[in-house]
């Protein structure tokens, strides 16, 4: 079987439910059993690196039905200033990991530090192994921090956003150059975690990105990939497909072109800057997309199908809202359905490497929903009025009969007994009304 030659770039969500369909579609193109490996270098400096790798293994096993091997390349070479008790690179383990990458048909890498990854990959065969997949057959899926390393330059996110260094570029692996694309990749392009401060463009914000853009060569541009979105570059078909929830942006200074999910970009467009000369300025495109419905429709995914939640927190909010609505409508089946759906979401997101504190909030919400169902099991979910109506209406018929016979003492007795039971009877000009008192 001839292997496809595909480079998939994901903005984020690489181990979230949002990217399951993309992983499944890509791995379905490979012979079975799929030889897949997770390249764990980007987060190799973290103390929980083994746990993150295991989450990726679990995600692929449960959601993609693919057995993922761990490259074990958390450290390929000594780092200056290593602590005395730090574990030095193991030559045997490194060669084993490189062989796993070389033999794999599907190479996957995700979050962490692009700076650390590049430092570890320098002067190793890693770059050539990745490039070889795109030349001779295989699928390379790089997301988040790993995606940052693919182009001409790399944004040192931690150093700029966390440590406060002035914006600067690092040299990237420039794997894109091998397929004729002279660009720098920026994932998390639409990030909004900053709330009232700009964290778009992988936490750079507009002003810092503009500073960096002035340092790019004349033939270089930026490929921006939104969160929970991917750009699948198929070298056999000479086309790049936008997948996921949002958009991919080609940006060159004041010009940009936005492609919504479902769009296909001829690879020739990525290999030239012809699109830039016909694009509107970046600022005006952004404004038009936010104010004009037609422009916004071009810049955002079609809502023909509802996109899956882009975070566990969003899923929790949606299912809690559905639960509350079901309770208000006295719909027990729908309420139980919302509980079961949230439990499924918690399991689906449990292996996401970037779930943060959302998991605790989700479990807390699930417990609250179950507790509410417990109360309902005691008190009942049916509308109390519908339960007592047959009895009340029967007694009101008796009351009407005795009132017709002018036996008002019996009429008052019926009314008083109903009131004692929590049913208030009101005689109005339009007839008799009754309400349940709290």
N, C-alpha and C positions, 0 to 999 in steps of 0.2 A: 504494500500500500504506500502510495506517495504521500508524504506528510505535507500538510499545509504550511505556509510561511506567513505567520501572523504575529503582529505586535499589538497587544492590547494595553492601552493606557487608561488607568482608572483614577478619577479624582479623589475618591474615598469610598468607603463602604465595601471594600474588597472582601471582607468576611461578614457582611451583613446580608439580611434577606434580599435587599435590593439588587444585589449582583449575582444571586443564585442562577437566574436564567442565563446570564451571560457566560458564567463558568460552565454551565451545563452544555450550552450551545457550542462553546469552543472545544470542550473535551470530547463531545460527540463526534468531532471531526477526526479524532485520533484512533488508532487501532487499540483494541482491548486485549488484556488489561492496560489501562492508561499508565504510562510511566511518568509520574508527576513528582516534582520536588519543590519544597519551599526553601527559598534562599533567605536564611535567617540573619544575615549580616546587619541590615539596617538597625535592628534593635538588639544587636549582640552585646552592646555595652550595658544593657539594663539587667538588673539582678533577677528579673522574672522572665528572661529571654526564653528559657525552656518552656515556661507556662504559655507564653505567647505562641511559640511554635506548636505546642500541643493543641491550642485552640484552633489554629489553622488546620491541623490534621483532623480534628473533630468536625469542623465545619465542612471540609471536603467529603469526609466519610458520610455524614448524616444528610447534607444538603445537596451534594453534587454526585454522590455515590462513586467517589474516586479515592483510592488509597494514596495519601500524600506522604512522601518520605521527607525527612528533615535533613538538609544538607550538613548542618552542624558546622557552618562556617561563620560562627560568631566572631572569631578573631583569627585573621590570617597572618598577621605579623605583629611584632612587638610595637607597643605604643610608647612614645617618649614619656618619661616620668611615671612609668608603671609602678604601682605600689609593690613593695618587696614581696608581699604574699600573693600578688596577682598571678594567675595561671598563664604561663607562656604558651604561645601557639604550639600545637601538637602537629608535627610534620605529617605523621601517619594519618591523623584525622583530617587534616587539610586535603591531602591527596584523595582520601576516600570521598570527601565532600565534593571536590572538583569533579571526580569521576561520576558521582551521582548527577551533577548538573549536566555533564557531557552526555550521559546516557539518557537523560530525561527527554520526553517529547513535550512536556508542559512544565515551564519554569515560572514559578510564582514568587513575587517579593512584594512587601508592603510597607507598613509604618516603621517609624524610628527616626534616626538622624541621617540625612543625606551626607553630611560632612563626615561622620564616622564611617559610613559605608564606603565612600570614595577613598578615604584614607586606608581602609583595610584592603580594598580591591586594587589599589595602585601597585603596579609592577607584579601583578599576578595574571594568570590566564583567564580570569573571570570574564573580562570584557570580550575577549575573542570567543569564549564559549557561548556567550549570549548572542553575539553577532553571527556566529556560525549557524544558530537555529534559524535566523532570518534569511541566511544565504542558502542553506541546504535542506531545511525542513524542521519545523517545530513551532511551538507557540510560546511566546514570552509575554507574561502578564505582569506588568509592574504598576504598582499603585502607590499613592500618597508619597512618602519619602523616597521610595525606590523610583517612582515616576520622575521625581525631580532630577535624578541623575542621568536621564536618557539623552538629553540634548547637549547643545554646545556648552551651555553654562548651567550652573546649579545655584539655587538660592540657599544660602546657609541659614535656615530658618531659626534654629535655636540661637545662633550667635546674634542675629539681628533683632528678632522679636523678644527673646528672653533675656539676652545679655546686654542688649542695647548698643551693639556696635553699629557704626555707620554702614549703610547698605553697600554690599560688594558682591561680586560674582565669584564662584569657584568654577574651575574647568569641570565640565561634565564628562561622562563616558563617551558622549557624542555617538551613541549607537544610531541615532537618527541619520547621521551623515552617511552611514553605510547604505541607507535606502534612499539617499538623494534628498533628504529633508534637512535644511539648515535652520534649525529652530531650537528654542529652549522651552521645556515643558514646565508649566506651573499648575499643579493640582490645587484642590480646595479653592478654586477660582472664585466661587461665590460665597465663601465662608462669611458667616454673620455672627460668630460667637462673641464678637466684641460689643454687640449691642449698640451703645452710643459712640463707639469709636470704630474706625474702618479697619476690618480684618480681612477684607477681600484679598484675592491674589496670594493665597497661602500666607496670610497674616502680614503681608507687606503693607497693604493699603495703597490708595492711588498715588500719594505723593512719593513714597519710597519706590514704587514700581517705576514711576516716571524718571526718577533719578537713575535707576539701573538701566532703563531703556536707552539713555543717552550713551551708555558704554557699549552697546551692541554694535556689531559691524553692520555695514549698509545692507548686506544680503540676509541678515538674521531677523527672525520674527519670533513671536511668542505663541505657543499653543496653550490656551487655558482650558482646563477640564474641570467642570463644576463637580461638587460633591455628589456622590451616588450616581455618577455618570461616567461613561467610558467612551474612548475612541478606539475602535477595532480596525487596525490597518491590515488589510488583506493584500499581500504582495502578489499573489497569483491573480487576483481580480483587479488589481490596480485601483482599489477603492478603499475609503475609510468610512466606516459606519459609526454613527453616533448612537449609543445605547444608554439606557438608564432613565433617570428622572428629569434631567435638566439639559444644559447646553454645553457645546464646545465653541470656544472663541479663538479665531485667528486674529492676532493683534500686531500691528506695526505702527508704533508711535500713535498718531492721532487717528489712524484708520483701524477699523476692526470689522470682521465678518462673523456673524453668530449663526450657528447651526443647531437646530433643535433636535431632541431625541427622535430617532427614526430617519434622520437625514443621511444621505450618502454624499461624501466629498470625493471627487476624482483625485487620485493620488497626484496627478499633474498639478492640481491647485496647491498641494502641500510642497511641491518641489519648485514652486515659483512664487513671485510676489505680484503676479498679475491681478490677483483679487484685491490687493491693497489700493491700487490706483482707482478702482471703481467703488471702493467702500466709503461710507460716510464717516466723518470724524467720530472717534470713540465716544466723546461726551454727548454729541447730538443723538447718536444711536441709543445710548442709555436713556436719555430724556424721552425720546420718542417712544421707546419701548415701554416706558412707565406711564405715559400719558395717552398715547394713541392706541386704541384697541387693535387696529390692523397691524401696526408695528409690533405691538406686544405679542400678537399671535405668531408673527414670524420669528420672534426671539425666544419663545418659550415652547415647551412640548405641547402637543395637541392633547386636550383633555378627553379624548374619546374613550380612554380607559383610565380608571383611577389609579394613580401611582401609589405603590406601597409606601408606608411611612418611612421617612429617611432617618429615623432614630427610634430607639425603644421608648423614649419619652413621648414622641408623637403618637406611637401606637397605643401607649397607656391612655393618653388623653382621649383618643378616638374611641377606645373600647369602654372607658369609664363613662363617656358621654352617651354611648349606646345603651349601657347598663342603666344609667339614671333615667333615660327616656323610656326604656322598657318598664321600669318600676312605676313611673308616672302613668303609663298606659295600662298598668295591671297585666302586662304580658310576661308571664313566668318563663315561657320557652325562650323568648328573646333575651331575658335577663340572664338565664343560664347560658345561652349561646355566647353572650358577651364575656362571661367569666371564662368559658372554655377557650374562646378566641384569645383572650389576654394570656392565659396559661400557655397556649401554643406560641404566642409571640415571645414570651419570656424564654422559652426553650430555644426558639429560632435565633434570638439575639444573644444567647448565653455564651456563644463562642466568638462573638465580635471582639476584636482586639482593642477597640476604642469605645467600649460601652460606658466607661466612667461610672458615675454614681447612679445612673439610670436604673441599674438592676435592683438596687435596694428600694428605690421609689416604686418600681413596678411590683415587687413582691408585697410591699406595704399596701398598695392599691388593691391588689388581688385579695389580700386578707380582709380588707375593709368590705369589698364586694361580697365575699363569702359570709362575713359576719352579718351583713344586711340580709342575705338570703336566709340565714339562721333565724333572724327576727321574723321574717315573713313566714317561715315554716310554723312559727308559734301563732302568729296573729292572722295569717292568711293574706293573700294578695288580692283577692277579689274585692271589688267595690262593695263596702259594707252596705250601701243603699240597695244594691241589687240582691243582697242576701236577705235583708229583712223586708223588702218591698212586698212580697206575697202576704206576709203576716200583717203588716201595717195596713195594707189595702183591704184585707179582710175585716179587720177591726173598724176601719173607717166606714166600711159598708154597713156594719152593725150600728155604728154611731149615727149614720145618716138615717137608718131605719127608725131608730128610737127617737131621733129629733123630729122625724116626720110625724110621730105619734105624740109629740110634745112631752116626751118623758126626758126632760132636760137633766134630771138627776142622773139617769143612766148615761146620757150623753157626756156629761161632765166626768163621770167615773171612767169612761173609756179614755177620754182625753188625758185625765190625770195619770192613769196607769201607763199610757204611752209615754208621757213626759217622764215618769219615774224610770222608764226603761231607756230614756235617752232620745225619744222621738217627740219633737215639738210640733204640735198641730196648730195651724193658723187658718182661721176663717177669713176669707177675703171676698170682695165683691165678685171675683171671677170663679170662686169655688174654694175648696179646701186644699191647702198645701201642707206639706210636712217636710221637716228637715232633721237630720241627725245632729244632735248637740255633741260638742267635743267632750 
